[in-house]
Amino acid sequence: MSAPGPGVDTHEMVLIHRVIRREFGQLPRLFRSAADDPARSKVIGAHAGEMLHFLHTHHTGEDELLFPLLRERAALDPELMDRMDAQHAQVDAAVTAVSAELPWWTASADAAAGERMAALVEAAMPTLIDHLAEEEQRILPIVSATLTQSEWDALGKHGMSAIPLTRRLVILGHITEEADDAERQRFLQVVPAPARLAYRLIGHRQFTRETTAIRG
């Protein structure tokens, strides 16, 4: 294992967290907007499924690749890590419940099912928001000082490997949507040059077209 450098740049996780806050914050309204409208429920269902998978992958990456290293190397507050685990469990339970109902709702646009899913997301949001904030404020500074660059990169590779090749440019659009110019340049430095070019040529248009249809 290589020694930690002067500080791993963890800001990409802040951008990922923005996606999670934004997209899960919108899901209840989107579920309700498709009540009894099967054409719209197919659009919203595909997006919701992608975001549920995105969040699940984010949490499993932390559980498998990040938290064990922190417990092993850093003098962490046990209550903090127990809280991280409990928050993951609570949010993941909501993700599992919504994911179970989503395929039938996507095909049927059943209003009652949509309302159940909206309520599940709304109930989980306070925990999710608290979790993301505390992770940024208390966990990421420790990560920066504790992990090697290769260990941090493994977390990003885990997340990227779970995204189908045909969807990576759209996810890139989600990640950079709220980034300022400096953040965008910083993030894109780790994106391979062919992918950066593809995003400029086709990916941004695809992302804009999809999000316009979703957000209505």
Helices and strands as residue ranges (DSSP letters): H 11-33, H 38-61, I 62-66, H 67-73, H 78-108, H 111-134, I 135-139, H 140-146, H 149-161, G 165-167, H 168-176, H 181-188, H 193-198, I 199-203, H 204-215
